[in-house]
């Protein structure tokens, strides 16, 4: 006897088929969900409400880090590049031998996240496929917008308080520096809110006026005079000081300047086929008999070319001596305007 053409309607088999159908439907849905590493989308997180980032790597940590970086790109976060110079050369060694020396070069670029987003970014799904880890990062736009709006309100309140301050000049310098930092923070918050659909008006004149007030107050309270025995180092110092919002200018009557003294010893010698640039630098800032900042550094730079050896030494001097010295002096004079909880050396003894 042949099988009925309606065999699938028989009770026992019908129940079996009904059990299979949901499994098939679930399998299809799972396949769609697992496609996010390729499509960059996820059915549970529509782009109208969420910012998605897909990260991948040999390890889960690398994939997580990249996924967070992809979300940060939505806010046009800065891409940080770290570079080390590369050179390969050989030179004659003793007894006719040759010695090979290597200067490695590594360039690594990554999107640096922001502490504002660290605890707001979720990592709801991870996937391992053919030895590669994938991570899905998600940021809720609505929740982030509400959070940034509250931060903006707090910043605007503190800006108004700082700009209305009538403190003594020594303290007003710090108050204005804090106000400038907050005005920059306000512009950054406004930019992020605009990306999330909220427009915030920014008055550039408010920042310009605060910057002008800070410059004038510094010029009459903490003018800097640079005393340096090297013209190139003097130029590096002045540029860095001005870039840190400090004022290098002749002091007004009856005001003693803060003296920035810089001493550099730089000599190039030759040994074993290499030129060696030996440097020793000492930077200090003193006001009213108090050392406000001080940095010392010394090193030897080797290179086959004498000019490049000296040039590399100059770069190191700027990185290892000038930059940290200016940062410490800025903190001593302007205080903890970034709100990190750290004060500069001798910052309590600045008053002239």
Secondary structure, DSSP 4 states (H G I P E B T S, - for coil): -PPPTTGGGSHHHHHHHHHHHHHHHHHHHHHHHTTHHHHS--TTS-TTTEEEEEEEESSHHHHHHHHHHHHHHTTTPPEEEEE---EEEEEE-GGG-EEEEEE---EEEEE---HHHHTTEEEEEEEEETTEEEEEEEEEHHHHHHHHHHHHHHHHHHHHHHHT----HHHHHHHHHHHHHHHHHHHHHHHHHHHTT------HHHHHHHHHHHHHHHHHHS-EEEEES-HHHHHHHHHHHHHTT--BSPPPTT-PPEEEEEEEEEEEEEETTEEEEEEEEEEEEEETTEEEEEEEEEEEEEESSHHHHHHHHHHHHIIIIIHHHHHHHHHHHH-STT-SS---TTGGG---
